[in-house]
Amino acid sequence: TAVEDLEDEIDEAFLEEEGFEEETDLGGESWFKLPGGLSLRSAGVNLGFYKPSMAYWNDSYGSSAQHPNTPWTVSSAFGMSFLFQAGMRLNLNAENTLWTELGLGFWSGSSELKGTYAELGTNGTEKIEYSIMPINISVGYSLSDLLLSGMYAGAGLGANKITMTQTQDSDSIESTGFGTMYHLLVGYDYPLTDQLSLGAELQIALGGHKHVLASQTTEDISLTGPKILLQLNYLFQTDND
């Protein structure tokens, strides 16, 4: 009958409307859910500077008994050099105020010493070059409710993959190894759009590595120092956005 046909049309329209609303609700959920309730927070690149102490090379090596031609003077010490890092952040709680970051970076620097070869009586130079790949995991906590919106603080640990080359005139010796590191951090994120943020972060790196010299003496090389970073982050959609 006409009444039954009208009822069927109303039912179909109602079902279509329910399906549309259900699809809309699903669209508001995070597309980046991980096992255990974790979710992707952001991915970004960090560009800045790192100034490791390099206390032994800068302060002691050239005038120590370990140098084959003592004393040599440091004509160009290790200083602040360019640092690149990339990181991925994962939310650890439902409020998205606690997160962890996995980071990988690259830094290089060099130092030069000058002196006289004891046996030859001629002048010479020695160059020490470092390439460091920091591999870190950090935990950060939002301070938006306590201090300033977008501000956070945290700490972390990791390791540095180190390649070092010592060159005296034309003779080079290369060695590789790892050094354990810890760091404290404080930072600030400023949203540019719904999907991009610009930030700044200060890290204080703590630690170093052990190096065996040609005389088979082991020295502690300090890599403690500040890292100053500017960040550009891509923000993933979350349930709380």
Salt bridges, closest charged atoms under 4 A:
GLU101 OE1 - ARG89 NE 3.36
GLU126 OE1 - HIS67 NE2 2.79
GLU129 OE2 - LYS127 NZ 3.99
ASP189 OD2 - ARG89 NH1 3.19
GLU201 OE1 - ARG89 NH2 3.68
ASP220 OD1 - LYS210 NZ 2.60
ASP239 OD2 - LYS33 NZ 3.11
